[in-house]
Amino acid sequence: MNEQDLSSFLDIAKDLFEEEKNQPVLSPIGLDQLHSKLDLKLSHEGLEHERFKDVLKSLILNTPRTSTNRFFNQLFGGRNSKATLGELLSVLLNSSMYTYKIGGPMIAIEREIIQNICRMAGYDESSYGTIASGGSMTNYMALIMARDHFDPNITTQGIKKNLVMYSSVESHYSIKKNAAFSGIGASNVRYIETNDKGEMLCEELEAQIKKDIEDDLHPFFINATIGTTVLGAVDPLAEISEIAKRYNLWLHADAAFYGSFLFSKKYRGVLKDLEKTDSFSMNAHKMLSTPITCSFIFTRHKECLYHSFDSSADYLYQGDEDDWNPGKISFQCGRRNDALKLWTLWKAIGTEGIERMVNNECELARIARNYIRNNENYTLYSGDKSLTICFNYRNIPADQLCQGLHKTGELMVGYGHFRDQQFVRMVAVNSGLQKNDMLEFFRRLESFADNNYF
Ligand code: ABU
């Protein structure tokens, strides 16, 4: 990177930080105006530097702002400075995380993170993990390991039996896609009903497994969700793990959302019995505010990572032990260095600092719930431990309210459904926020709603 571009980067970054303060939410640019407002078309001839920089700055400053104190829209948010520093440096290094020869000490920091989190989860020495390009992909890796564990010949001969798998109706949409990708087939996912809190019903799970066995099908995999995307519900791992044991099924916990509770002594109970799973996924870009993506898959059976993902390539693996060439257990070949951003954060503030971040998010969620409970114009739908706060205000349709708040540049927040009920879903995962930010959210929502609907 040359001096000129480094200086452009700093200029644009400073302008972005300033604009994020002045205008935390941008009104969306209509698709019909996108090309008239911004110079996006590529052309045969390039641009001289100043013009190029202006075009680039305009593009950056007109992109939705996901790191501000008015962004509550998705299961990520905030911009942790130490993690961002790590991410920027990983881009400069441009390592590809398949071999020690190319990654050097970056392979060691990935190992350090994985080994620490395995121990925190209660997994023993035969466990390990890796990083993939997002939570859908880490769930996919778990499914592939479970499939190949059920029948080790599948990797060479393909699927010969009718396999069936189980997940709750509230689980992530990657489960269905992954069933299709893996050759299991989307119709072989059994969606198990939940209770009123969105937690999987274990009696229904077991009844369905029994029925499938009677029908000569082959159950092999249960996905338990630890933090559903809408209600933030947690499936009962203790009971599900008993069922998995009884029928010899692989138990995966999709803890992409709530896996970071591992860092909090106070809230670690959310992940109770995690050590009984065969694998779990965790996204540090959710609760830990690292830049997207930072997605882990861990398994108690390190050998399954090798069985499902190892493939030789002598142009690539030219030395060092397998453990130091993580391409041997990766889904991808080229793989970004997503470890450094979590390592810089963890190294800088320590486990206790990350614990404070997690605890603060729980406190922010509690503040929001209390506000809602103390105001009769609101109805609350999500539970007491959730980091998503699902509610309606004065019975205003949530989709209209969220769209209005976005269009007018007030707030970015989305909506969700549970059964037939639609509601606003406010997400409390930006650990950089304070009580006032939560109260300001409600002040803006009410002011907008009261002026536009009544
Ligand atoms: N796949 C992550 C969930 C995205 C969201 O609900 O915000």
Residues whose N, C-alpha, C, O or C-beta is under 5 A from the ligand:
A	BS01	ABU	N73 Q74 L75 T229
